[in-house]
């Protein structure tokens, strides 16, 4: 579903991403770990076609995102660290508006159902988003991914600033999307979430993917040791 082939991004003499090769298949959650500036967000921005690669390709369902920007964008949903929603609109109105932008229209009852499936408390569905916690906003993001019928989910630090309960709820929603065959690429600092939720883990450092493995192949203690070892070297 997602494929990076020798994906490289340079800004002048600075290499933000160096020859990245990775693939994410249906029903996989690939977690990218690494310090700030390691290249995690750059990778996600390249898949989103927000920036152009200096070399190599980012492709979604075998389509180069720079050559097929419209088609690939229709397949994906993106949840950044701070999801931009209109604070004066309710959760329901935001969902309706963004679905419309994506060319999908739903009955009000269907939108309510999508928000409830995504864990938003019923009494907040008709409240303004300005009163939402961060966890609630992220649930609207998941509802939008469901509404768009996204086959690819790109997440940039989606659980940062969430309390443990909200973070856990978000992970449950990701596992639900995984069951539906969605391919997820997530940049995160949260080693525990990566091990708990991810199917695959990659460790990035200075623009390079220096380790990648199946989550099931490492214990949490080994993951922590490996991560700290690379961060200190």
C-alpha positions in Angstrom: 0.0 0.0 0.0 2.8 2.4 1.0 6.2 2.2 -0.5 9.3 4.4 -0.2 12.1 3.6 -2.7 15.4 5.4 -2.2 13.4 8.3 -0.9 15.6 11.3 -0.3 15.0 14.9 0.7 17.7 17.5 0.8 17.6 21.2 1.7 20.8 22.7 0.2 23.6 20.8 1.9 21.4 19.4 4.6 20.0 15.9 4.1 16.6 15.5 5.9 16.0 12.0 4.6 18.6 9.7 3.0 17.6 6.9 0.7 14.7 5.6 2.7 13.3 2.2 1.7 10.2 0.9 3.5 6.9 -0.7 2.7 3.6 -0.9 4.6 1.0 -3.5 3.6 -2.7 -3.8 4.2 -3.5 -4.2 7.9 0.0 -3.2 9.1 0.8 -0.4 11.5 4.4 0.8 10.9 5.7 3.0 13.7 8.7 5.3 13.0 10.6 6.1 16.2 13.4 8.7 16.5 14.5 12.0 18.0 13.2 15.3 16.6 14.9 15.9 13.3 15.4 12.2 12.6 13.3 12.4 9.4 10.0 11.0 10.6 7.8 14.0 9.7 9.8 14.5 6.4 8.8 11.0 5.5 5.1 11.6 6.2 5.2 14.9 4.4 6.7 13.2 1.3 3.9 10.6 1.3 1.4 13.4 1.6 3.1 15.2 -1.3 3.4 18.4 0.8 7.0 18.5 -0.2 8.8 17.0 -3.3 11.5 14.4 -3.0 15.0 15.3 -4.1 15.4 11.7 -5.3 13.5 8.4 -5.1 9.8 7.9 -4.9 7.0 7.7 -2.4 4.1 5.7 -3.8 0.7 4.7 -2.6 -0.9 1.6 -4.2 2.0 1.6 -6.7 1.3 5.2 -7.8 4.0 7.8 -7.4 2.4 10.5 -5.2 4.1 13.4 -7.2 2.7 12.1 -10.5 -0.7 11.0 -9.1 -1.3 13.6 -6.4 -5.1 13.7 -6.7 -5.7 9.9 -6.9 -3.3 9.1 -4.0 -4.7 11.9 -1.7 -8.2 10.4 -2.1 -6.9 7.1 -0.7 -5.4 8.5 2.5 -6.3 10.3 5.7 -3.8 12.3 7.7 -3.9 13.0 11.4 -1.2 15.5 12.5 -0.2 16.3 16.1 -2.8 19.1 16.2 -5.7 18.4 13.9 -7.0 21.6 12.4 -10.8 21.8 13.0 -13.1 24.8 13.1 -13.5 25.7 16.8 -16.9 27.4 16.2 -18.4 24.4 14.5 -19.6 21.2 16.3 -17.9 17.9 15.8 -20.7 16.9 13.6 -20.5 20.1 11.5 -16.7 19.7 11.1 -17.1 16.1 9.9 -19.9 17.1 7.5 -17.8 20.0 6.1 -14.6 17.9 5.6 -16.5 15.0 4.0 -18.0 17.5 1.6 -14.6 18.8 0.7 -13.6 15.2 -0.1 -16.6 14.8 -2.3 -18.6 12.5 0.0 -22.0 13.3 1.5 -23.6 11.5 4.4 -27.0 11.8 6.1 -26.8 13.4 9.6 -27.6 10.0 11.2 -24.6 8.4 9.4 -22.3 11.1 10.6 -23.4 10.7 14.2 -22.8 7.0 13.9 -19.3 7.6 12.5 -18.4 9.8 15.4 -19.8 7.3 17.9 -17.9 4.5 16.3 -14.8 6.6 16.7 -15.4 6.9 20.5 -16.7 10.5 20.7 -19.1 10.8 23.7 -22.6 11.4 22.4 -23.1 14.5 24.4 -20.1 16.2 22.7 -21.2 15.4 19.1 -23.3 18.6 19.0 -20.9 20.8 21.0 -18.4 23.2 19.5 -15.0 21.8 18.9 -13.5 24.7 20.8 -14.6 22.9 24.0 -13.0 19.5 22.9 -10.0 18.0 24.5 -7.2 16.9 22.2 -8.3 13.3 22.4 -11.8 14.3 21.2 -10.3 16.1 18.3 -8.3 13.1 17.3 -11.5 11.0 17.4 -13.0 13.4 14.9 -9.9 12.7 12.8 -10.5 8.9 13.0 -14.2 9.5 12.1 -13.1 11.4 9.0 -10.7 8.6 8.0 -13.7 6.2 8.3 -15.9 8.6 6.3 -13.3 9.0 3.6 -13.0 5.2 3.5 -9.2 5.7 3.6 -7.1 2.7 2.8 -4.0 4.5 4.1 -3.6 6.4 7.4 -0.7 8.8 8.0 -0.1 9.9 11.6 2.4 12.4 12.9 2.7 12.2 16.7 -1.1 11.6 17.1 -0.8 10.7 20.8 1.6 13.4 22.0 -0.1 15.4 24.8 -2.8 12.8 25.3 -3.4 11.4 28.8 -2.9 7.6 29.1 -6.6 6.8 28.8 -7.1 8.9 25.7 -3.9 7.5 24.2 -5.1 4.0 24.9 -8.5 4.8 23.3 -6.7 6.1 20.2 -4.7 2.9 20.0 -7.9 0.8 20.1 -9.3 2.8 17.2 -6.1 2.2 15.2 -6.4 -1.5 15.9 -10.0 -1.4 14.6 -8.8 0.3 11.4 -6.1 -2.3 11.1 -8.8 -5.1 11.2 -10.4 -3.3 8.2 -7.1 -3.7 6.3 -6.0 0.0 6.5 -2.2 0.5 6.1 -0.9 2.9 8.8 2.4 4.8 8.9 2.8 6.6 12.3 5.6 8.8 13.5 5.8 8.7 17.3 8.0 9.2 20.3 6.0 6.7 22.3 7.9 3.4 22.5 5.2 1.7 24.5 2.5 2.5 21.9 4.8 1.5 19.1 5.4 -1.9 20.7 1.8 -2.3 21.9 0.0 -1.2 18.7 2.5 -1.4 15.9 3.0 -4.4 13.7 6.4 -3.1 12.5 8.9 -0.6 14.0 11.6 1.5 12.4 14.2 3.5 14.2 15.3 6.7 12.4 18.4 8.7 13.1 19.7 11.8 11.2 17.5 11.1 8.2 18.3 7.4 7.9 16.2 4.3 8.8 18.8 2.4 10.9 16.7 -0.4 12.2 13.4 -2.1 11.2 11.8 -5.2 12.5 8.5 -6.8 13.4 7.2 -5.6 16.8 6.5 -9.2 17.8 10.3 -10.0 17.4 11.4 -7.7 20.3 10.4 -7.4 23.9 9.7 -3.9 25.2 12.9 -4.0 27.2 14.9 -4.9 24.1 13.2 -2.1 22.1 14.0 0.4 24.8 17.7 -0.7 25.0 18.0 -0.6 21.2 16.4 2.8 20.9 18.6 4.3 23.7 21.7 2.8 22.2 21.1 4.5 18.9 20.1 7.8 20.5 23.4 7.9 22.5 25.8 6.8 19.8 
